[in-house]
Amino acid sequence: MTDSFSRERAIAFILDDDPDMRELLIDIADLAGCEAVAAANVDEFFDRFTPERAGCIVLDLALPGASGLEVLKRLRESGVTHPVIIVSGSVDVPAAGCAYKQGAIDVIQKPFRSTDMVELIRKAASVGTRARRDGEGRALYLKRVESLAPTERKVFRSLLDGWTSRKIAAEYAITRDEVRAVRRCIKTKLMAHALADLIETATLNLSEADRERLS
């Protein structure tokens, strides 16, 4: 997983109906270290957009027949979490406020300095790549948790709740040696070297709903 991320460049998905601006943004994305996929209209953008690829999105605020805000709303409603930069030809405070509420990381006004946009795209692509890596890492961790046997799941949940081996043994009518054996199996399956590693990784990756499903 990590190797594939290191080989694959992040993508800057660009939507702007102005051909000169599209070309400029493509060049800027390249300077930011990103592959660029550019579209002139909304339909073309969604045809070319590949949500499984990590990166960021650059949306023009004013588009023929739509707006960048409408595209942003559609993306968020479909579960797309890529960082989004909104580019606007004029100061529009209400629109900027709506963009931030929908998760845009920045709203930048045209004309902008190329160096500013390079930095914005670089930062957004880094955030998007890191979020995708963390998300896939969590998905892999959850698969490992799902591989635990029923008794292992119960003991794992008890360990997360701070139970001692003595209490676990009494609760599940097993010996303390059996508890220790189950703990070793859990650590092996979840690739944890010690109980502290087990607890820390679970804290980072398991929601309260995930914990409830262990019971």
For each residue, the residues with C-beta under 8 A, 3 or more apart:
1: 4 5 133 136 137 140
2: 5 6 133
3: 6 7
4: 1 7 8
5: 1 2 8 54 129 132 133
6: 2 3
7: 3 4
8: 4 5 53 54
9: 33 34 35
10: 33 34 35 53 54 55 56 125 126 128 129
11: 34 35 36 37 50 53 54 55 56 125
12: 25 29 32 34 35 36 37 55 56 57 58 121 124 125
13: 37 39 45 48 49 55 56 57 58 82
14: 22 25 26 29 36 37 38 39 57 58
15: 38 39 41 42 45 57 58 59 60 63 68 71
16: 21 22 25 38 40 58 59 60 63 87
17: 40 41 60 63 64
18: 21 22 60
19: 22 23 40
20: 23 24
21: 16 18 24 25 60 87 110
22: 14 16 18 19 25 26 38 40
23: 19 20 26 27
24: 20 21 27 28 114
25: 12 14 16 21 22 28 29 36 38 58 87 117
26: 14 22 23 29 30 36 38
27: 23 24 30 31
28: 24 25 31 32 114 117 118 121
29: 12 14 25 26 32 34 35 36 58 121
30: 26 27 33 34 36
31: 27 28 114 118
32: 12 28 29 118 119 121 122 125
33: 9 10 30 122 125
34: 9 10 11 12 29 30 55 56 121 122 125
35: 9 10 11 12 29 55
36: 11 12 14 25 26 29 30
37: 11 12 13 14 48 49 50
38: 14 15 16 22 25 26
39: 13 14 15 42 44 45 47 48
40: 16 17 19 22 44
41: 15 17 44 45 63 64 65
42: 15 39 45 46 63 65 66 71
43: 46 47
44: 39 40 41 47 48
45: 13 15 39 41 42 48 49 71
46: 42 43 49
47: 39 43 44
48: 13 37 39 44 45
49: 13 37 45 46
50: 11 37 53
51: 78 79 80 82
52:
53: 8 10 11 50
54: 5 8 10 11 82 125 128 129 131 132 133
55: 10 11 12 13 34 35 82 125 128 129
56: 10 11 12 13 34 82 83 84 85 121 124 125 127 128
57: 12 13 14 15 75 82 83 84 85
58: 12 13 14 15 16 25 29 84 85 87 121
59: 15 16 68 71 72 84 85 86 87
60: 15 16 17 18 21 63 68 86 87 88
61: 67 68 69 86 87 88 89 92 95 99 107
62: 67 68 88 89
63: 15 16 17 41 42 60 66 67 68 71
64: 17 41
65: 41 42
66: 42 63 70 71
67: 61 62 63 70 71 95
68: 15 59 60 61 62 63 71 72 86 87 88 99
69: 61 72 73 86 95 98 99 102
70: 66 67 73 74
71: 15 42 45 59 63 66 67 68 74 75
72: 59 68 69 75 76 84 86 99 102 103 104
73: 69 70 76 77 102
74: 70 71 77 78
75: 57 71 72 78 80 82 84
76: 72 73 79 80 81 102 103
77: 73 74
78: 51 74 75
79: 51 76
80: 51 75 76
81: 76 103 131
82: 13 51 54 55 56 57 75 128
83: 56 57 105 124 125 127 128 131
84: 56 57 58 59 72 75 99 102 103 104 105 124
85: 56 57 58 59 104 105 106 107 108 120 121 124
86: 59 60 61 68 69 72 95 96 99 104 106 107 108
87: 16 21 25 58 59 60 61 68 107 108 109 110 112
88: 60 61 62 68 91 92 95 96 107 108 109 110
89: 61 62 109 110
90: 109
91: 88 109
92: 61 88 95 96
93: 96 97
94: 97 98
95: 61 67 69 86 88 92 98 99 107
96: 86 88 92 93 99 100 107
97: 93 94 100 101
98: 69 94 95 101 102
99: 61 68 69 72 84 86 95 96 102 104 107
100: 96 97 103 104 107
101: 97 98
102: 69 72 73 76 84 98 99
103: 72 76 81 84 100
104: 72 84 85 86 99 100 107
105: 83 84 85 120 123 124 127
106: 85 86 120 124
107: 61 85 86 87 88 95 96 99 100 104
108: 85 86 87 88 112 116 117 120
109: 87 88 89 90 91 112
110: 21 87 88 89
111:
112: 87 108 109 116 117
113: 116 117
114: 24 28 31 117 118
115: 118 119
116: 108 112 113 119 120
117: 25 28 108 112 113 114 120 121
118: 28 31 32 114 115 121 122
119: 32 115 116 122 123
120: 85 105 106 108 116 117 123 124
121: 12 28 29 32 34 56 58 85 117 118 124 125
122: 32 33 34 118 119 125 126
123: 105 119 120 126 127
124: 12 56 83 84 85 105 106 120 121 127 128
125: 10 11 12 32 33 34 54 55 56 83 121 122 128 129
126: 10 122 123 129 130
127: 56 83 105 123 124 130 131
128: 10 54 55 56 82 83 124 125 131 132
129: 5 10 54 55 125 126 132 133
130: 126 127 133 134
131: 54 81 83 127 128 134 135
132: 5 54 128 129 135 136
133: 1 2 5 54 129 130 136 137
134: 130 131 137 138
135: 131 132 138 139
136: 1 132 133 139 140
137: 1 133 134 140 141 205
138: 134 135 141 142 205
139: 135 136 142 143
140: 1 136 137 143 144
141: 137 138 144 145 190 201 205
142: 138 139 145 146 205 206 210
143: 139 140 146 147
144: 140 141 147 148 189 190 191
145: 141 142 148 153 156 190 206 210 214
146: 142 143
147: 143 144 189
148: 144 145 152 153 156 186 189 190
149: 152 153 185
150: 153 154
151: 154 155 172 174 182
152: 148 149 155 156 182 185 186 189
153: 145 148 149 150 156 157 214 215
154: 150 151 157 158 172 214 215
155: 151 152 158 159 168 172 179 182 183 186
156: 145 148 152 153 159 160 186 190 198 202 214
157: 153 154 160 161 211 214 215
158: 154 155 161 163 167 168 171
159: 155 156 162 163 168 183 186 195 198 199
160: 156 157 199 202 206 211 214
161: 157 158
162: 159
163: 158 159 167 168 171
164: 167 168
165: 168 169 176 179 180 183
166: 169 170 176
167: 158 163 164 170 171
168: 155 158 159 163 164 165 171 172 174 179
169: 165 166 172 173 174 175 176 178 179
170: 166 167 173
171: 158 163 167 168
172: 151 154 155 168 169
173: 169 170
174: 151 168 169 178 179 182
175: 169 178 179
176: 165 166 169 179 180
177: 180 181
178: 169 174 175 181 182
179: 155 165 168 169 174 175 176 182 183
180: 165 176 177 183 184
181: 177 178 184 185
182: 151 152 155 174 178 179 185 186
183: 155 159 165 179 180 186 187 195
184: 180 181 187 188
185: 149 152 181 182 188 189
186: 148 152 155 156 159 182 183 189 190 192 198
187: 183 184 190 191 192 193 194 195 197 198
188: 184 185 191
189: 144 147 148 152 185 186
190: 141 144 145 148 156 186 187 198 201 202
191: 144 187 188
192: 186 187 195 197 198 201
193: 187 197
194: 187 197 198
195: 159 183 187 192 198 199
196: 199 200
197: 187 192 193 194 200 201
198: 156 159 186 187 190 192 194 195 201 202
199: 159 160 195 196 202 203
200: 196 197 203 204
201: 141 190 192 197 198 204 205
202: 156 160 190 198 199 205 206
203: 199 200 206
204: 200 201
205: 137 138 141 142 201 202 210
206: 142 145 160 202 203 210 211
207: 210 211
208: 211 212
209: 212 213
210: 142 145 205 206 207 213 214
211: 157 160 206 207 208 214 215
212: 208 209 215
213: 209 210
214: 145 153 154 156 157 160 210 211
215: 153 154 157 211 212
